[in-house]
Amino acid sequence: MKIILTQFFISDLENQVIYISKDKPEAAKKFKKDLIRSLKKDLKNPYHFKKS
C-alpha cells in the first residue's frame, strides 16, 4: 500500500495548522505530528484493524 501526500493535502494541512495555532500553537504542532505519525503507522500495518 502506498499513500502519496499531494501538494493539495500538504497545503490543506498547513492551513489547518495555521488556523489551530492562532489559538493554541502547541496543539497545532501536536496535531500535525500525530497525523503524520498515524499515517506512517497505518502504512506499516494496514490490516491492523478488525473488519466491521
PDB file with SEQRES, HELIX, SHEET and CRYST1 records, atoms N, CA, C and O in Angstrom:
SEQRES   1 A   52  MET LYS ILE ILE LEU THR GLN PHE PHE ILE SER ASP LEU          
SEQRES   2 A   52  GLU ASN GLN VAL ILE TYR ILE SER LYS ASP LYS PRO GLU          
SEQRES   3 A   52  ALA ALA LYS LYS PHE LYS LYS ASP LEU ILE ARG SER LEU          
SEQRES   4 A   52  LYS LYS ASP LEU LYS ASN PRO TYR HIS PHE LYS LYS SER          
HELIX    1 AA1 GLN A    7  ASP A   23  1                                  17    
HELIX    2 AA2 PRO A   25  LYS A   44  1                                  20    
CRYST1    1.000    1.000    1.000  90.00  90.00  90.00 P 1           1          
ATOM      1  N   MET A   1       0.846  -1.173   0.000  1.00  0.00           N  
ATOM      2  CA  MET A   1       0.000   0.000   0.000  1.00  0.00           C  
ATOM      3  C   MET A   1       0.896   1.242   0.000  1.00  0.00           C  
ATOM      4  O   MET A   1       1.942   1.281   0.648  1.00  0.00           O  
ATOM      5  N   LYS A   2       0.456   2.232  -0.736  1.00  0.00           N  
ATOM      6  CA  LYS A   2       1.245   3.443  -0.842  1.00  0.00           C  
ATOM      7  C   LYS A   2       0.318   4.659  -0.773  1.00  0.00           C  
ATOM      8  O   LYS A   2      -0.706   4.709  -1.455  1.00  0.00           O  
ATOM      9  N   ILE A   3       0.681   5.612   0.036  1.00  0.00           N  
ATOM     10  CA  ILE A   3      -0.069   6.861   0.130  1.00  0.00           C  
ATOM     11  C   ILE A   3       0.829   7.977  -0.371  1.00  0.00           C  
ATOM     12  O   ILE A   3       1.972   8.121   0.062  1.00  0.00           O  
ATOM     13  N   ILE A   4       0.292   8.760  -1.289  1.00  0.00           N  
ATOM     14  CA  ILE A   4       1.041   9.886  -1.832  1.00  0.00           C  
ATOM     15  C   ILE A   4       0.473  11.163  -1.234  1.00  0.00           C  
ATOM     16  O   ILE A   4      -0.711  11.458  -1.394  1.00  0.00           O  
ATOM     17  N   LEU A   5       1.317  11.917  -0.546  1.00  0.00           N  
ATOM     18  CA  LEU A   5       0.891  13.185   0.028  1.00  0.00           C  
ATOM     19  C   LEU A   5       0.991  14.249  -1.060  1.00  0.00           C  
ATOM     20  O   LEU A   5       2.077  14.731  -1.383  1.00  0.00           O  
ATOM     21  N   THR A   6      -0.151  14.599  -1.610  1.00  0.00           N  
ATOM     22  CA  THR A   6      -0.183  15.563  -2.703  1.00  0.00           C  
ATOM     23  C   THR A   6       0.036  16.982  -2.192  1.00  0.00           C  
ATOM     24  O   THR A   6      -0.065  17.252  -0.995  1.00  0.00           O  
ATOM     25  N   GLN A   7       0.332  17.861  -3.105  1.00  0.00           N  
ATOM     26  CA  GLN A   7       0.514  19.268  -2.753  1.00  0.00           C  
ATOM     27  C   GLN A   7      -0.777  19.836  -2.165  1.00  0.00           C  
ATOM     28  O   GLN A   7      -0.736  20.679  -1.269  1.00  0.00           O  
ATOM     29  N   PHE A   8      -1.915  19.375  -2.666  1.00  0.00           N  
ATOM     30  CA  PHE A   8      -3.215  19.811  -2.151  1.00  0.00           C  
ATOM     31  C   PHE A   8      -3.366  19.413  -0.685  1.00  0.00           C  
ATOM     32  O   PHE A   8      -3.800  20.222   0.134  1.00  0.00           O  
ATOM     33  N   PHE A   9      -3.011  18.171  -0.348  1.00  0.00           N  
ATOM     34  CA  PHE A   9      -3.082  17.700   1.032  1.00  0.00           C  
ATOM     35  C   PHE A   9      -2.164  18.512   1.929  1.00  0.00           C  
ATOM     36  O   PHE A   9      -2.573  18.952   3.004  1.00  0.00           O  
ATOM     37  N   ILE A  10      -0.937  18.711   1.500  1.00  0.00           N  
ATOM     38  CA  ILE A  10       0.033  19.454   2.300  1.00  0.00           C  
ATOM     39  C   ILE A  10      -0.428  20.885   2.521  1.00  0.00           C  
ATOM     40  O   ILE A  10      -0.286  21.426   3.618  1.00  0.00           O  
ATOM     41  N   SER A  11      -0.978  21.495   1.485  1.00  0.00           N  
ATOM     42  CA  SER A  11      -1.479  22.861   1.588  1.00  0.00           C  
ATOM     43  C   SER A  11      -2.647  22.941   2.574  1.00  0.00           C  
ATOM     44  O   SER A  11      -2.689  23.842   3.412  1.00  0.00           O  
ATOM     45  N   ASP A  12      -3.585  22.012   2.479  1.00  0.00           N  
ATOM     46  CA  ASP A  12      -4.713  21.994   3.409  1.00  0.00           C  
ATOM     47  C   ASP A  12      -4.259  21.745   4.842  1.00  0.00           C  
ATOM     48  O   ASP A  12      -4.759  22.366   5.780  1.00  0.00           O  
ATOM     49  N   LEU A  13      -3.318  20.843   4.999  1.00  0.00           N  
ATOM     50  CA  LEU A  13      -2.797  20.556   6.331  1.00  0.00           C  
ATOM     51  C   LEU A  13      -2.147  21.797   6.931  1.00  0.00           C  
ATOM     52  O   LEU A  13      -2.382  22.125   8.094  1.00  0.00           O  
ATOM     53  N   GLU A  14      -1.340  22.478   6.149  1.00  0.00           N  
ATOM     54  CA  GLU A  14      -0.699  23.700   6.644  1.00  0.00           C  
ATOM     55  C   GLU A  14      -1.735  24.760   7.019  1.00  0.00           C  
ATOM     56  O   GLU A  14      -1.577  25.455   8.022  1.00  0.00           O  
ATOM     57  N   ASN A  15      -2.787  24.883   6.219  1.00  0.00           N  
ATOM     58  CA  ASN A  15      -3.849  25.844   6.540  1.00  0.00           C  
ATOM     59  C   ASN A  15      -4.544  25.486   7.853  1.00  0.00           C  
ATOM     60  O   ASN A  15      -4.862  26.369   8.649  1.00  0.00           O  
ATOM     61  N   GLN A  16      -4.774  24.211   8.076  1.00  0.00           N  
ATOM     62  CA  GLN A  16      -5.395  23.776   9.328  1.00  0.00           C  
ATOM     63  C   GLN A  16      -4.478  24.031  10.509  1.00  0.00           C  
ATOM     64  O   GLN A  16      -4.931  24.462  11.569  1.00  0.00           O  
ATOM     65  N   VAL A  17      -3.194  23.769  10.334  1.00  0.00           N  
ATOM     66  CA  VAL A  17      -2.226  24.005  11.405  1.00  0.00           C  
ATOM     67  C   VAL A  17      -2.144  25.500  11.733  1.00  0.00           C  
ATOM     68  O   VAL A  17      -2.074  25.876  12.903  1.00  0.00           O  
ATOM     69  N   ILE A  18      -2.152  26.333  10.722  1.00  0.00           N  
ATOM     70  CA  ILE A  18      -2.128  27.783  10.942  1.00  0.00           C  
ATOM     71  C   ILE A  18      -3.376  28.222  11.705  1.00  0.00           C  
ATOM     72  O   ILE A  18      -3.291  29.031  12.629  1.00  0.00           O  
ATOM     73  N   TYR A  19      -4.527  27.691  11.317  1.00  0.00           N  
ATOM     74  CA  TYR A  19      -5.776  28.050  11.987  1.00  0.00           C  
ATOM     75  C   TYR A  19      -5.757  27.625  13.458  1.00  0.00           C  
ATOM     76  O   TYR A  19      -6.128  28.405  14.334  1.00  0.00           O  
ATOM     77  N   ILE A  20      -5.328  26.399  13.726  1.00  0.00           N  
ATOM     78  CA  ILE A  20      -5.268  25.902  15.103  1.00  0.00           C  
ATOM     79  C   ILE A  20      -4.255  26.708  15.912  1.00  0.00           C  
ATOM     80  O   ILE A  20      -4.485  27.005  17.084  1.00  0.00           O  
ATOM     81  N   SER A  21      -3.142  27.056  15.289  1.00  0.00           N  
ATOM     82  CA  SER A  21      -2.070  27.742  16.016  1.00  0.00           C  
ATOM     83  C   SER A  21      -2.445  29.166  16.423  1.00  0.00           C  
ATOM     84  O   SER A  21      -1.795  29.746  17.292  1.00  0.00           O  
ATOM     85  N   LYS A  22      -3.471  29.732  15.815  1.00  0.00           N  
ATOM     86  CA  LYS A  22      -3.919  31.056  16.240  1.00  0.00           C  
ATOM     87  C   LYS A  22      -4.392  31.031  17.684  1.00  0.00           C  
ATOM     88  O   LYS A  22      -4.229  32.006  18.418  1.00  0.00           O  
ATOM     89  N   ASP A  23      -4.976  29.914  18.085  1.00  0.00           N  
ATOM     90  CA  ASP A  23      -5.479  29.772  19.445  1.00  0.00           C  
ATOM     91  C   ASP A  23      -4.505  29.004  20.334  1.00  0.00           C  
ATOM     92  O   ASP A  23      -4.227  29.407  21.464  1.00  0.00           O  
ATOM     93  N   LYS A  24      -3.986  27.884  19.803  1.00  0.00           N  
ATOM     94  CA  LYS A  24      -3.114  27.009  20.592  1.00  0.00           C  
ATOM     95  C   LYS A  24      -1.963  26.501  19.733  1.00  0.00           C  
ATOM     96  O   LYS A  24      -2.096  25.468  19.076  1.00  0.00           O  
ATOM     97  N   PRO A  25      -0.839  27.207  19.727  1.00  0.00           N  
ATOM     98  CA  PRO A  25       0.301  26.804  18.881  1.00  0.00           C  
ATOM     99  C   PRO A  25       0.824  25.398  19.178  1.00  0.00           C  
ATOM    100  O   PRO A  25       1.168  24.659  18.256  1.00  0.00           O  
ATOM    101  N   GLU A  26       0.885  25.031  20.435  1.00  0.00           N  
ATOM    102  CA  GLU A  26       1.409  23.703  20.779  1.00  0.00           C  
ATOM    103  C   GLU A  26       0.462  22.601  20.300  1.00  0.00           C  
ATOM    104  O   GLU A  26       0.911  21.538  19.870  1.00  0.00           O  
ATOM    105  N   ALA A  27      -0.837  22.852  20.375  1.00  0.00           N  
ATOM    106  CA  ALA A  27      -1.816  21.868  19.906  1.00  0.00           C  
ATOM    107  C   ALA A  27      -1.706  21.690  18.392  1.00  0.00           C  
ATOM    108  O   ALA A  27      -1.895  20.588  17.878  1.00  0.00           O  
ATOM    109  N   ALA A  28      -1.404  22.765  17.687  1.00  0.00           N  
ATOM    110  CA  ALA A  28      -1.248  22.686  16.234  1.00  0.00           C  
ATOM    111  C   ALA A  28      -0.056  21.813  15.868  1.00  0.00           C  
ATOM    112  O   ALA A  28      -0.149  20.975  14.972  1.00  0.00           O  
ATOM    113  N   LYS A  29       1.057  22.006  16.556  1.00  0.00           N  
ATOM    114  CA  LYS A  29       2.249  21.183  16.293  1.00  0.00           C  
ATOM    115  C   LYS A  29       1.956  19.714  16.583  1.00  0.00           C  
ATOM    116  O   LYS A  29       2.335  18.831  15.813  1.00  0.00           O  
ATOM    117  N   LYS A  30       1.275  19.461  17.708  1.00  0.00           N  
ATOM    118  CA  LYS A  30       0.953  18.087  18.092  1.00  0.00           C  
ATOM    119  C   LYS A  30       0.003  17.451  17.075  1.00  0.00           C  
ATOM    120  O   LYS A  30       0.170  16.287  16.712  1.00  0.00           O  
ATOM    121  N   PHE A  31      -0.992  18.213  16.617  1.00  0.00           N  
ATOM    122  CA  PHE A  31      -1.942  17.710  15.627  1.00  0.00           C  
ATOM    123  C   PHE A  31      -1.214  17.241  14.367  1.00  0.00           C  
ATOM    124  O   PHE A  31      -1.457  16.142  13.869  1.00  0.00           O  
ATOM    125  N   LYS A  32      -0.322  18.087  13.862  1.00  0.00           N  
ATOM    126  CA  LYS A  32       0.402  17.749  12.631  1.00  0.00           C  
ATOM    127  C   LYS A  32       1.301  16.531  12.840  1.00  0.00           C  
ATOM    128  O   LYS A  32       1.321  15.614  12.019  1.00  0.00           O  
ATOM    129  N   LYS A  33       2.040  16.533  13.944  1.00  0.00           N  
ATOM    130  CA  LYS A  33       2.949  15.431  14.238  1.00  0.00           C  
ATOM    131  C   LYS A  33       2.189  14.118  14.405  1.00  0.00           C  
ATOM    132  O   LYS A  33       2.600  13.087  13.874  1.00  0.00           O  
ATOM    133  N   ASP A  34       1.069  14.159  15.152  1.00  0.00           N  
ATOM    134  CA  ASP A  34       0.284  12.949  15.378  1.00  0.00           C  
ATOM    135  C   ASP A  34      -0.360  12.433  14.094  1.00  0.00           C  
ATOM    136  O   ASP A  34      -0.442  11.224  13.880  1.00  0.00           O  
ATOM    137  N   LEU A  35      -0.813  13.346  13.243  1.00  0.00           N  
ATOM    138  CA  LEU A  35      -1.431  12.931  11.987  1.00  0.00           C  
ATOM    139  C   LEU A  35      -0.418  12.228  11.084  1.00  0.00           C  
ATOM    140  O   LEU A  35      -0.704  11.162  10.539  1.00  0.00           O  
ATOM    141  N   ILE A  36       0.746  12.816  10.928  1.00  0.00           N  
ATOM    142  CA  ILE A  36       1.790  12.210  10.094  1.00  0.00           C  
ATOM    143  C   ILE A  36       2.228  10.871  10.681  1.00  0.00           C  
ATOM    144  O   ILE A  36       2.432   9.908   9.943  1.00  0.00           O  
ATOM    145  N   ARG A  37       2.372  10.806  11.989  1.00  0.00           N  
ATOM    146  CA  ARG A  37       2.769   9.554  12.643  1.00  0.00           C  
ATOM    147  C   ARG A  37       1.713   8.473  12.420  1.00  0.00           C  
ATOM    148  O   ARG A  37       2.055   7.318  12.165  1.00  0.00           O  
ATOM    149  N   SER A  38       0.438   8.836  12.515  1.00  0.00           N  
ATOM    150  CA  SER A  38      -0.638   7.866  12.297  1.00  0.00           C  
ATOM    151  C   SER A  38      -0.652   7.354  10.862  1.00  0.00           C  
ATOM    152  O   SER A  38      -0.870   6.166  10.623  1.00  0.00           O  
ATOM    153  N   LEU A  39      -0.422   8.241   9.920  1.00  0.00           N  
ATOM    154  CA  LEU A  39      -0.371   7.814   8.513  1.00  0.00           C  
ATOM    155  C   LEU A  39       0.754   6.814   8.291  1.00  0.00           C  
ATOM    156  O   LEU A  39       0.563   5.793   7.630  1.00  0.00           O  
ATOM    157  N   LYS A  40       1.924   7.108   8.842  1.00  0.00           N  
ATOM    158  CA  LYS A  40       3.062   6.198   8.674  1.00  0.00           C  
ATOM    159  C   LYS A  40       2.805   4.867   9.359  1.00  0.00           C  
ATOM    160  O   LYS A  40       3.149   3.814   8.822  1.00  0.00           O  
ATOM    161  N   LYS A  41       2.200   4.904  10.544  1.00  0.00           N  
ATOM    162  CA  LYS A  41       1.896   3.677  11.284  1.00  0.00           C  
ATOM    163  C   LYS A  41       0.908   2.818  10.504  1.00  0.00           C  
ATOM    164  O   LYS A  41       1.074   1.602  10.411  1.00  0.00           O  
ATOM    165  N   ASP A  42      -0.120   3.454   9.944  1.00  0.00           N  
ATOM    166  CA  ASP A  42      -1.119   2.703   9.182  1.00  0.00           C  
ATOM    167  C   ASP A  42      -0.519   2.093   7.923  1.00  0.00           C  
ATOM    168  O   ASP A  42      -0.966   1.037   7.476  1.00  0.00           O  
ATOM    169  N   LEU A  43       0.471   2.731   7.355  1.00  0.00           N  
ATOM    170  CA  LEU A  43       1.133   2.179   6.173  1.00  0.00           C  
ATOM    171  C   LEU A  43       1.921   0.927   6.506  1.00  0.00           C  
ATOM    172  O   LEU A  43       1.991  -0.002   5.702  1.00  0.00           O  
ATOM    173  N   LYS A  44       2.513   0.901   7.688  1.00  0.00           N  
ATOM    174  CA  LYS A  44       3.305  -0.270   8.074  1.00  0.00           C  
ATOM    175  C   LYS A  44       2.418  -1.481   8.330  1.00  0.00           C  
ATOM    176  O   LYS A  44       2.825  -2.614   8.076  1.00  0.00           O  
ATOM    177  N   ASN A  45       1.208  -1.247   8.830  1.00  0.00           N  
ATOM    178  CA  ASN A  45       0.317  -2.357   9.150  1.00  0.00           C  
ATOM    179  C   ASN A  45      -1.123  -1.987   8.766  1.00  0.00           C  
ATOM    180  O   ASN A  45      -1.930  -1.691   9.647  1.00  0.00           O  
ATOM    181  N   PRO A  46      -1.457  -1.999   7.480  1.00  0.00           N  
ATOM    182  CA  PRO A  46      -2.776  -1.539   7.035  1.00  0.00           C  
ATOM    183  C   PRO A  46      -3.934  -2.440   7.465  1.00  0.00           C  
ATOM    184  O   PRO A  46      -5.084  -2.001   7.465  1.00  0.00           O  
ATOM    185  N   TYR A  47      -3.655  -3.674   7.826  1.00  0.00           N  
ATOM    186  CA  TYR A  47      -4.716  -4.598   8.228  1.00  0.00           C  
ATOM    187  C   TYR A  47      -4.782  -4.769   9.742  1.00  0.00           C  
ATOM    188  O   TYR A  47      -5.269  -5.785  10.238  1.00  0.00           O  
ATOM    189  N   HIS A  48      -4.300  -3.789  10.458  1.00  0.00           N  
ATOM    190  CA  HIS A  48      -4.255  -3.847  11.916  1.00  0.00           C  
ATOM    191  C   HIS A  48      -5.654  -3.874  12.526  1.00  0.00           C  
ATOM    192  O   HIS A  48      -5.862  -4.526  13.550  1.00  0.00           O  
ATOM    193  N   PHE A  49      -6.598  -3.193  11.932  1.00  0.00           N  
ATOM    194  CA  PHE A  49      -7.942  -3.083  12.495  1.00  0.00           C  
ATOM    195  C   PHE A  49      -8.832  -4.215  12.004  1.00  0.00           C  
ATOM    196  O   PHE A  49      -8.700  -4.688  10.875  1.00  0.00           O  
ATOM    197  N   LYS A  50      -9.749  -4.643  12.885  1.00  0.00           N  
ATOM    198  CA  LYS A  50     -10.656  -5.716  12.519  1.00  0.00           C  
ATOM    199  C   LYS A  50     -11.684  -5.214  11.513  1.00  0.00           C  
ATOM    200  O   LYS A  50     -12.028  -4.033  11.484  1.00  0.00           O  
ATOM    201  N   LYS A  51     -12.162  -6.135  10.696  1.00  0.00           N  
ATOM    202  CA  LYS A  51     -13.227  -5.784   9.752  1.00  0.00           C  
ATOM    203  C   LYS A  51     -14.506  -5.550  10.522  1.00  0.00           C  
ATOM    204  O   LYS A  51     -14.715  -6.118  11.594  1.00  0.00           O  
ATOM    205  N   SER A  52     -15.362  -4.706   9.968  1.00  0.00           N  
ATOM    206  CA  SER A  52     -16.657  -4.417  10.593  1.00  0.00           C  
ATOM    207  C   SER A  52     -17.589  -5.579  10.400  1.00  0.00           C  
ATOM    208  O   SER A  52     -18.733  -5.536  10.853  1.00  0.00           O  
TER     209      SER A  52                                                      
END                                                                             
